[in-house]
Amino acid sequence: MPIAPVGDIELDYERGGSGPPLLLIMGMSGTALHWGEPFLEALRRDFDVIAYDHRGVGASSRLEGPITIVRMAEDAVGLLDALGIDAAHIVGISMGGMIAQELALAHPDRVRTLTLGCTYCGGEGSTLMAPELVKRMAEVRKSRDRDRILRLTWEANVSAAQAEDAASYSTYCDISQERAVALSVIAAQVAAINGHDTSARLPELAMPTLVVHGTADQVIPVENGRMVSSLIADSRFETFDGVGHLFFWERPDRAAELVREHATCASVSL
């Protein structure tokens, strides 16, 4: 993957396809590979797709000390600057959706359309992972058994039906092994998420916004998506029935179609 200078750090990224620029912002513990080739390939038919790794991930610069969602939003804007992109369609999922919220609030002129997937805004009424699942995840991580960690992470992020798909799980494991994310980086990202709250500011957003969520999401329950959408005037809310957190893994073609429709309708209305 090529490397882009962003302020005093570097971010690795991949770019492919043709059309208007579309920036993908990944979530906690994820990498540019975790978008999955089916989803990326579907998007590349209509967009110049850019996916990148956050600080501390892949070949991007090491993460030094704590990080915030706001800082990661500035990293994303810095990547657009480095690539000479004035404005792009922005798609952020999970923690990446939080980053996309801060990016859109601070730099609305850089956002053609905004798509927020399986994410939350913080504040009263927001909820994260159920305490029981948090406890199980903590216990498994303490074991440092990579196979157990991968399996539970997979089961937490997809629907029960998808969890039993052996081929899909094998691909997930291959990606996780090819580009592992250090536990210290994940811990820093968790702390950043815990400090995230855009709930009082989301009504300021005026760009075309699509909010997408799986109804079987265990990591960030679907009620969060409804709340995010309710706070953004004229936003569109779409759900995937029976689908987990990684909706773009379970329904890559339909997820890409939603992004395409959103971008196209917004362009026509301008």
C-alpha positions as CSV (number, residue, x, y, z in Angstrom):
1,M,0.0,0.0,0.0
2,P,1.3,3.5,-0.7
3,I,2.1,5.9,2.1
4,A,0.8,9.5,2.4
5,P,2.4,12.2,4.6
6,V,-0.3,13.6,6.9
7,G,1.1,16.4,9.2
8,D,3.8,14.8,11.3
9,I,2.7,11.2,10.6
10,E,2.2,8.9,7.7
11,L,-0.9,6.9,6.8
12,D,-0.9,3.9,4.5
13,Y,-3.8,3.7,2.1
14,E,-5.1,1.9,-1.0
15,R,-7.0,3.5,-3.9
16,G,-8.9,2.0,-6.8
17,G,-11.8,2.4,-9.1
18,S,-13.0,5.4,-11.0
19,G,-15.6,8.2,-10.4
20,P,-16.0,10.7,-7.6
21,P,-13.7,10.2,-4.5
22,L,-15.1,8.1,-1.7
23,L,-13.2,7.9,1.6
24,L,-13.8,4.8,3.8
25,I,-13.1,5.3,7.5
26,M,-12.7,2.0,9.4
27,G,-13.7,1.2,13.0
28,M,-12.0,0.0,16.1
29,S,-9.3,-2.7,15.7
30,G,-10.0,-2.8,12.0
31,T,-7.8,-2.3,9.0
32,A,-8.2,-1.3,5.3
33,L,-8.5,-5.0,4.6
34,H,-11.5,-5.4,6.8
35,W,-13.8,-3.7,4.4
36,G,-13.7,-7.0,2.5
37,E,-13.1,-7.4,-1.2
38,P,-16.7,-7.9,-2.3
39,F,-17.8,-4.5,-0.8
40,L,-14.7,-2.7,-2.1
41,E,-15.1,-4.2,-5.6
42,A,-18.8,-3.2,-5.7
43,L,-17.9,0.4,-4.7
44,R,-15.0,0.7,-7.2
45,R,-17.5,0.4,-10.1
46,D,-18.7,3.9,-9.4
47,F,-16.2,5.6,-7.1
48,D,-12.5,6.4,-6.7
49,V,-12.3,4.4,-3.4
50,I,-9.8,5.3,-0.8
51,A,-9.3,3.1,2.3
52,Y,-6.6,3.7,4.9
53,D,-5.2,2.5,8.2
54,H,-5.4,4.6,11.3
55,R,-2.3,5.5,13.4
56,G,-0.8,2.5,14.9
57,V,-2.3,0.1,12.3
58,G,-0.6,-1.5,9.3
59,A,2.2,0.6,7.9
60,S,0.8,3.8,9.2
61,S,2.9,5.7,11.8
62,R,3.1,4.2,15.3
63,L,0.5,5.5,17.8
64,E,2.4,7.5,20.4
65,G,0.3,8.0,23.6
66,P,-3.5,8.5,23.7
67,I,-5.7,9.4,20.7
68,T,-9.1,11.1,20.3
69,I,-11.9,10.8,17.8
70,V,-11.3,14.5,16.9
71,R,-7.6,13.8,16.2
72,M,-8.4,10.9,14.0
73,A,-10.9,13.1,12.1
74,E,-8.1,15.5,11.4
75,D,-6.0,12.6,10.2
76,A,-8.7,11.8,7.7
77,V,-8.9,15.4,6.5
78,G,-5.1,15.4,6.2
79,L,-5.2,12.3,4.0
80,L,-7.6,14.1,1.7
81,D,-5.2,17.1,1.6
82,A,-2.3,14.8,0.8
83,L,-4.2,13.2,-2.1
84,G,-5.3,16.6,-3.4
85,I,-9.0,15.9,-2.8
86,D,-11.1,19.0,-2.0
87,A,-14.3,17.0,-1.1
88,A,-15.3,13.4,-1.0
89,H,-18.2,11.1,-0.2
90,I,-17.5,9.9,3.3
91,V,-18.4,6.5,4.7
92,G,-17.5,5.7,8.3
93,I,-18.5,2.6,10.2
94,S,-18.5,2.0,14.0
95,M,-15.6,4.1,15.4
96,G,-15.1,5.3,11.8
97,G,-18.6,6.6,11.9
98,M,-17.8,8.6,15.0
99,I,-14.7,9.9,13.2
100,A,-16.9,10.8,10.2
101,Q,-19.3,12.7,12.5
102,E,-16.4,14.9,13.8
103,L,-15.0,15.4,10.3
104,A,-18.4,16.5,9.0
105,L,-18.9,18.9,11.9
106,A,-15.5,20.5,11.6
107,H,-15.1,20.4,7.8
108,P,-18.6,20.3,6.2
109,D,-17.1,21.7,3.0
110,R,-15.0,18.5,2.6
111,V,-18.1,16.2,2.6
112,R,-20.1,15.6,-0.5
113,T,-22.3,13.1,1.3
114,L,-22.1,11.4,4.6
115,T,-22.8,7.7,5.3
116,L,-22.7,6.5,9.0
117,G,-22.8,2.8,9.5
118,C,-23.3,0.8,12.7
119,T,-22.2,3.8,14.8
120,Y,-23.3,6.0,17.7
121,C,-23.1,9.6,18.9
122,G,-22.7,9.3,22.6
123,G,-24.8,11.3,25.1
124,E,-28.0,10.3,26.9
125,G,-29.8,7.4,25.3
126,S,-26.7,6.0,23.6
127,T,-25.6,2.5,24.4
128,L,-22.6,0.4,23.6
129,M,-21.9,-3.3,23.9
130,A,-23.9,-5.2,26.5
131,P,-22.0,-5.7,29.8
132,E,-22.2,-9.5,29.4
133,L,-20.4,-9.4,26.1
134,V,-17.9,-6.8,27.4
135,K,-17.0,-9.2,30.2
136,R,-16.7,-12.2,27.8
137,M,-14.4,-10.2,25.5
138,A,-12.2,-9.0,28.4
139,E,-11.9,-12.6,29.7
140,V,-10.9,-13.9,26.3
141,R,-8.4,-11.2,25.7
142,K,-6.8,-11.9,29.0
143,S,-6.2,-15.5,27.9
144,R,-4.1,-14.2,25.0
145,D,-5.3,-17.2,23.0
146,R,-5.5,-15.7,19.5
147,D,-7.8,-18.4,18.2
148,R,-10.3,-17.8,21.0
149,I,-10.1,-14.0,20.6
150,L,-10.7,-14.2,16.9
151,R,-13.6,-16.5,17.2
152,L,-15.4,-14.5,19.8
153,T,-14.7,-11.2,18.0
154,W,-16.2,-12.8,14.8
155,E,-19.3,-14.0,16.6
156,A,-19.8,-10.6,18.2
157,N,-19.5,-8.7,14.9
158,V,-21.8,-10.8,12.7
159,S,-25.2,-12.5,12.9
160,A,-25.6,-16.0,14.2
161,A,-26.2,-17.3,10.7
162,Q,-23.1,-15.5,9.3
163,A,-21.0,-16.8,12.2
164,E,-21.5,-20.3,11.0
165,D,-20.2,-19.5,7.5
166,A,-16.8,-21.3,7.5
167,A,-15.5,-19.7,4.3
168,S,-16.3,-16.2,5.5
169,Y,-14.7,-16.9,8.9
170,S,-11.6,-18.2,7.2
171,T,-11.3,-15.0,5.2
172,Y,-11.8,-12.9,8.4
173,C,-9.0,-14.9,10.1
174,D,-6.6,-14.5,7.2
175,I,-7.2,-10.7,7.2
176,S,-6.7,-10.5,10.9
177,Q,-3.5,-12.4,10.8
178,E,-2.1,-10.5,7.8
179,R,-2.5,-7.2,9.5
180,A,-2.8,-7.7,13.2
181,V,-3.7,-4.6,15.4
182,A,-1.8,-4.4,18.7
183,L,-3.8,-4.6,21.9
184,S,-2.3,-1.3,23.1
185,V,-3.7,0.4,20.0
186,I,-7.1,-1.2,20.5
187,A,-7.1,0.0,24.1
188,A,-6.3,3.6,23.0
189,Q,-9.2,3.4,20.4
190,V,-11.6,2.2,23.1
191,A,-10.6,5.1,25.3
192,A,-11.2,7.5,22.4
193,I,-14.7,5.9,21.8
194,N,-15.6,6.3,25.5
195,G,-14.9,10.1,25.2
196,H,-17.0,10.5,22.0
197,D,-20.1,12.7,22.2
198,T,-21.6,14.6,19.3
199,S,-25.2,14.2,20.3
200,A,-25.7,17.9,21.0
201,R,-24.0,19.0,17.8
202,L,-25.4,16.5,15.2
203,P,-28.3,18.8,14.4
204,E,-25.8,21.2,12.9
205,L,-25.1,18.8,10.0
206,A,-26.8,19.8,6.8
207,M,-25.2,17.6,4.1
208,P,-27.1,14.6,2.7
209,T,-26.7,11.8,5.3
210,L,-27.5,8.1,5.2
211,V,-27.5,6.1,8.4
212,V,-27.2,2.3,8.1
213,H,-27.5,-0.4,10.9
214,G,-28.0,-4.1,11.2
215,T,-30.9,-5.0,13.5
216,A,-28.9,-7.9,15.1
217,D,-25.9,-5.7,15.9
218,Q,-24.4,-6.8,19.3
219,V,-21.5,-4.3,19.3
220,I,-23.5,-1.1,18.8
221,P,-27.3,-1.9,19.1
222,V,-29.6,-0.6,16.3
223,E,-31.2,1.9,18.7
224,N,-28.1,4.0,18.3
225,G,-28.5,4.3,14.6
226,R,-32.1,5.4,15.1
227,M,-30.9,8.1,17.5
228,V,-28.2,9.3,15.2
229,S,-30.6,9.6,12.3
230,S,-33.2,11.4,14.5
231,L,-30.7,14.1,15.3
232,I,-29.7,14.8,11.7
233,A,-32.4,16.7,9.8
234,D,-33.6,14.9,6.6
235,S,-31.3,12.0,7.1
236,R,-32.2,8.6,5.6
237,F,-32.2,5.6,7.9
238,E,-31.8,2.1,6.5
239,T,-31.7,-1.2,8.4
240,F,-30.6,-4.8,7.5
241,D,-32.9,-7.2,9.2
242,G,-31.2,-9.9,11.1
243,V,-27.7,-8.7,10.2
244,G,-24.9,-8.0,12.6
245,H,-22.4,-5.2,13.1
246,L,-20.4,-5.9,9.9
247,F,-23.4,-5.4,7.6
248,F,-21.0,-4.7,4.7
249,W,-19.6,-8.2,5.1
250,E,-23.0,-9.9,5.3
251,R,-24.7,-7.8,2.6
252,P,-21.8,-6.2,0.5
253,D,-23.7,-5.7,-2.7
254,R,-26.8,-4.1,-1.0
255,A,-24.5,-2.0,1.2
256,A,-22.6,-0.7,-1.8
257,E,-25.9,-0.1,-3.6
258,L,-27.2,2.1,-0.7
259,V,-24.0,4.2,-0.8
260,R,-24.3,4.5,-4.6
261,E,-28.0,5.5,-4.4
262,H,-27.3,8.1,-1.7
263,A,-24.4,9.7,-3.6
264,T,-26.4,9.7,-6.9
265,C,-29.6,11.2,-5.4
266,A,-27.6,13.9,-3.6
267,S,-25.8,14.8,-6.8
268,V,-29.1,15.1,-8.7
269,S,-30.6,17.4,-6.0
270,L,-27.7,19.8,-6.0
